[in-house]
C-alpha cells in the first residue's frame, strides 16, 4: 500500500468536493475552483469531511497513480482554502522588478526591460527595500500553475555560478565556483 496514497484527506469547512461520473474531481473554495481527471483504476470515497483514495488492483502503474492523485487532490484542497506563495529574489546590481496589475516589468541587465504577462489566477507583488535584494511574491490557489510561472520567471536570468547573479527562489543555495584568479599569477 502506498504510504502517501493511503493517508486520508481532511476536507476543511467551506470547501466542496464533487466527483463526476467521468472521473473528474472538482474542488471549490473561497479562493477559486480547480478540477483534475483521475484514472478509473483509482476509486475516491468521500465520507463526511474525510476523503480516501483506494486502488482496484496492484499493478505498478496503479500503485504510482495512487500516491500521485492523492497528492494532487490534497494540493487542490489546500489551494482553494489557503492558497500558495512563491518568493523570487533578484540578485545583481541594477536588477529591478515592478508589478502593474498582471504585468511584471523586469530589469535584468539586458538592453531592454522584460515585460512578463501573468495568468489571471496569479497575483503578484514586488518589494524593493534599501540594502536588500528586490523580491517578487507570487500568490495563487493553483500550485502547478504557480510553480510553472515561477520557473519561467527564473529562467529569464538563472543564477550564474561565479558571482551568483540572477533570479533565484528565496532560500535557494547557489553553488559558487572559483574564478580564474590562479591563472593571473606568473
FENQUI-V428898 format. One record per residue. N is the residue number from 1. PHI is phi in radians with two decimals (NA if undefined). NEAR is the number of other ideal C-beta (glycine too) atoms within 12 Angstrom. D_CENTER is the distance of its C-alpha to the mean C-alpha in Angstrom with 1 decimal. Layout:
BEGIN
[[N PHI NEAR D_CENTER] [N PHI NEAR D_CENTER]]
END
This chain:
BEGIN
[[1 NA 16 27.6] [2 -1.20 23 23.9] [3 -1.12 11 23.1] [4 -1.37 22 19.6] [5 -1.11 31 21.0] [6 -1.44 16 24.0] [7 -1.23 19 22.3] [8 -1.28 22 22.8] [9 -1.86 33 20.1] [10 -1.55 20 21.4] [11 -1.62 29 21.1] [12 -1.27 22 21.2] [13 -1.09 12 23.8] [14 1.56 16 23.0] [15 -1.99 31 20.7] [16 -1.95 23 22.5] [17 -2.16 36 21.7] [18 -2.33 21 23.9] [19 -2.01 25 24.5] [20 -1.49 14 26.4] [21 -1.13 7 29.1] [22 -1.58 12 27.2] [23 1.05 22 24.5] [24 -1.92 21 21.8] [25 -1.64 35 20.1] [26 -1.97 25 19.6] [27 -2.06 37 17.9] [28 -2.21 22 19.0] [29 -2.55 25 18.5] [30 -1.19 17 19.1] [31 -1.62 27 15.8] [32 2.88 30 15.9] [33 -2.33 22 16.5] [34 -2.30 36 14.7] [35 -2.44 22 16.5] [36 -2.58 34 16.3] [37 -1.35 20 19.3] [38 -2.10 31 20.5] [39 -1.01 26 23.1] [40 -1.10 18 26.7] [41 -1.31 24 27.1] [42 -1.95 34 24.9] [43 -1.79 24 26.6] [44 -1.92 37 24.9] [45 -2.06 16 27.2] [46 -1.96 23 26.7] [47 -2.20 13 29.3] [48 1.22 13 29.1] [49 -1.89 17 25.9] [50 -2.10 17 25.1] [51 -2.02 33 23.5] [52 -2.22 27 24.2] [53 -2.03 39 23.6] [54 -2.24 24 26.5] [55 -1.92 30 27.3] [56 -1.55 16 30.6] [57 -2.55 16 31.4] [58 -1.93 16 30.7] [59 -1.18 14 29.9] [60 -1.05 12 27.4] [61 -1.15 15 25.0] [62 -1.15 25 25.3] [63 -1.09 26 24.6] [64 -1.17 20 21.3] [65 -1.10 33 20.3] [66 -1.00 34 21.3] [67 -1.23 23 18.5] [68 -1.06 25 15.9] [69 -1.20 36 16.7] [70 -1.09 34 17.1] [71 -1.16 24 13.5] [72 -1.10 31 12.2] [73 -1.19 43 14.6] [74 -1.09 33 14.0] [75 -1.13 30 10.3] [76 -1.13 39 11.8] [77 -1.16 40 14.5] [78 -1.12 28 12.6] [79 -1.09 35 10.5] [80 -1.34 34 13.8] [81 -1.72 27 15.7] [82 -2.03 22 13.8] [83 1.61 27 10.4] [84 -2.19 31 7.3] [85 -2.35 25 7.6] [86 -2.23 35 6.7] [87 -2.06 28 10.1] [88 -1.93 43 11.6] [89 -2.10 33 15.3] [90 -1.74 37 18.0] [91 -1.92 30 20.7] [92 2.69 25 23.9] [93 -1.22 14 27.1] [94 1.45 17 26.9] [95 -1.33 32 23.1] [96 -2.39 24 22.2] [97 -2.41 37 19.6] [98 -2.48 23 20.7] [99 -1.81 29 19.1] [100 -2.34 17 21.3] [101 1.17 15 19.9] [102 -1.68 18 17.4] [103 -1.87 19 18.6] [104 -2.08 36 17.5] [105 -1.74 26 20.4] [106 -2.04 36 20.0] [107 -1.92 26 23.1] [108 -2.10 34 22.4] [109 1.55 22 26.0] [110 -1.50 14 26.5] [111 -1.18 7 29.6] [112 -2.18 10 27.7] [113 -1.26 20 24.7] [114 -1.73 25 21.6] [115 -1.88 21 20.7] [116 -1.92 32 17.1] [117 -1.62 19 16.9] [118 -1.68 29 13.7] [119 -1.13 22 13.4] [120 -1.14 15 15.1] [121 -1.34 26 12.3] [122 -1.96 38 10.6] [123 -1.87 27 12.9] [124 -2.27 35 13.4] [125 -2.36 23 15.9] [126 -2.12 29 17.5] [127 -2.17 21 19.5] [128 -2.22 20 22.5] [129 -2.10 10 24.9] [130 -1.14 7 27.9] [131 1.50 6 27.8] [132 -2.37 12 24.0] [133 -1.23 28 21.4] [134 -1.09 33 19.8] [135 -2.17 28 16.3] [136 -2.02 39 13.7] [137 -1.93 28 11.8] [138 -1.86 40 9.1] [139 -2.26 27 9.1] [140 -2.84 32 8.5] [141 -1.66 33 9.5] [142 -1.81 34 7.5] [143 -1.14 33 4.4] [144 -1.13 23 5.2] [145 -1.14 26 6.2] [146 -1.07 34 3.9] [147 -1.13 22 2.7] [148 -1.17 20 6.3] [149 -1.20 32 7.7] [150 -1.10 35 6.9] [151 -1.16 20 8.4] [152 -1.16 25 11.1] [153 -1.12 38 12.1] [154 -1.10 30 12.4] [155 -1.23 19 14.5] [156 -1.15 29 16.9] [157 -2.75 28 18.4] [158 -1.17 22 17.2] [159 -1.10 29 18.8] [160 -1.64 20 22.3] [161 -1.40 16 24.1] [162 -1.57 15 27.4] [163 -1.90 16 26.6] [164 1.42 24 22.9] [165 -1.32 23 22.4] [166 2.42 28 19.3] [167 -1.72 41 15.7] [168 -2.36 34 13.9] [169 -1.21 27 11.1] [170 -1.12 23 13.0] [171 1.51 11 15.0] [172 -1.27 20 14.6] [173 -1.67 11 18.0] [174 -1.89 21 19.6] [175 -1.22 12 22.7] [176 -1.72 14 25.7] [177 -1.90 13 28.6] [178 -1.35 11 32.2] [179 -1.37 12 33.6] [180 -1.74 9 37.0] [181 -1.16 9 39.0] [182 -1.22 8 41.2] [183 -1.35 8 42.4] [184 -1.40 7 43.9] [185 -1.52 6 46.5] [186 -1.99 4 49.7]]
END
